[in-house]
């Protein structure tokens, strides 16, 4: 998915790009969209079961980002701010589909235990054709497994594993507490481990 290919600000850091975009530099805004569109698309790809919704949600998130960028007071908080947009759109989307977020009790879990399984450690698509085939199948299984998770679990695991947010950031975005976030992520990881146990040594 590539909407823009403007390399004018390729070597500028993110904070510089954000400040320029906030001052109506449209080239900077294009660069900001270019740097974030794939990440937003990936989030919705794992959050939504319906392919036709993914592009619409991605475009809406990018539009909201562009429209509201001047409201971001601290450029260093951009990632969490952007994920708030993604999260709100996701909640609006599931509400429009008449779905309800399921709730779970708060469990106490050891952080080391929670971090023993990480989605991002799945092998990349490289190597022999046989390895590529195995990895492709593994990615499909991961996708199906994530889509089977309750909405609240799925959102937490995507924000943690694919967006790299902290537990505190996720708690703020989802209006929950850190204990709830840790519990949801731990339960999601356990479910994914169960589904992937025949594929990960």
N, C-alpha and C positions, 0 to 999 in steps of 0.2 A: 504494500500500500504506500504510494508515494504521491503526495499532492503537490509538493514543491521541490525544486532542485536548485535553489539559490545558494551559491557558495560564498557570497559576499562576506559573511560574518563567520565563516567556518572556524576560524581560529580564536574567536572571542569566547570568553568564558560565559557561563550561563547567567550570572548576575549582571554582566554588562549587557547581554542581549535583552534581559528583562527590563532594565532601566531604559534602554533605547526604545523598546516596544511601548513602555508606559509614556514615552514622550512622542508618540505618534509616528515612530519610524516603522513604516510598513514592511521594509525589507527585514528588519529585525523581528517583526511579528511572524513573517514567513519562516525565518530561521527557527524561531521558537516553536512553531507548529511542526516544522520538519523534525526537530529533535525529540518531540514528544508524541507524535502521531502513532508511531509503531507501538510504544509502550501503552498508550491508551487503548489502542486496538486489541493488543494482547490481553489486557485486563478484561475487556468486554467479551473477548473470545472465550475466556474461561468462565466468565460470570453468566453469560447468556447461552441458552440451549438453541436459540433460533438464529440461524445464520443471517437472515434478512434484517434482523434487528441490530447486528453488530456494527455495520457501517453507519447506520442512522445514529446510533448512540455515540459512536466515535466522532462523527461530524458535529453532533450537538455539543459534545464535551469541548471540542476544539473551538466552536463558536462562542461558547460561554467563557472559555479561557480568554479568548481575544477581546470579548466585550467587557470583561470584568478585570482585566489585568491591572488597571490603574488602582483598583481597590486593594491590591496586595501591597501592604506597607513595608514588609521585610522580604526582599528577594531571596534570602537564605531559607525562607519557609515555603518556597515555591512548590516543592514536591508534595508536601503535606496539603497545601492549599489546592493544588490540582487534583489530588486524590479525593478531596472533599467534594469537588465537582463530580468526579466519576461516581463516588458513592451515592450522592444525592440523586443522580440520574438513574443509577441502578435501583435504588429504593422506589423512585417514581415509576420506573419500568415495571417492577414486580407488583406494585400496587395497581397499576393499570391493567395488569393481567389477573387481578383479583387473587393474588397470592398473599399469604401471611408469613412473615418471618417466624420461624420456630425459636423458642427459647430453651436454654439448657441450664442446669444448676452449675454453680461455680465450684470447680474442683481445685485442690491444691496439688500442683505438679512441680517436680524438680526441673529447673530450667535446662540442665544438662540433658535430662531425659527428653524434654520437649525438642531439643535441638539435634537429637541424634539422627533424625531423618529430614532431609532437605530436598525439595523438588528440584532445585537448581543443580543438584549433583547428578542428575540423569545424564548418561553419556550423550555427547553431541553426535550429530549425523555426519560421521566421517568414517574412513577406513574402507574395508572391503565391502563389496555389494551385499554379502551376507550380514555384516555388521549394520550396514545402512538399513537393511530390511528389518532387522531386529529392533533397531532404534526407532524406526518409523512405527512399528507395531506398538512399541512401548509408549511412544508419544500419544498414540490413539487411545491406549488404555488409561493413561494419565488423564487425558481430556475427558473421557467417559466417566472416570471415577470422580473427578472434580465436579462435573455436572450433576452427579447423583447426590452430592452433599446438600444438606439443608442450606438455604440462602445465606443465613448468618455465618455458617461455617465457611462457605465458599468465599464470601466477601473477605473474611478475616485471613484465610490462607492465601488468597490472591494478593491482598495488600502486603502481607508479610513476605511471601516467597518471591513474588514477581515484581513488586514495587519496592521491596526492601525497607518498608517502614518499621519503626520501632513499635513495641507493644503500646507505649504511651501515645504515640501518634495515632495508632489504630483506635485506641480507646476514645480519643478526642473526636476522631472522625465519625465513629459509630455511636457516639453518645453512650458509651458503656464504661466499665472500669477495667483496669489492667487484668484483674483476676479473671473476669469473664472472657477477655480477649485471649489470655493464655489457655484457658480451658477449651475454648472453641478451636484454637489452632492445634492444641494437643489432640483433641478428638478427631479433627480433620486429618491430621498426620497419621494417626492410628488407622483410620479407615483407608487412607491411601496406601499405607504399608500393607494392609491386609490384601488389598486388590493387586498389589505389585509384588507380593512375596515370591511368586514363581518366576519373576523376571529380574529381580535384583538379588545378587548373591550376598 
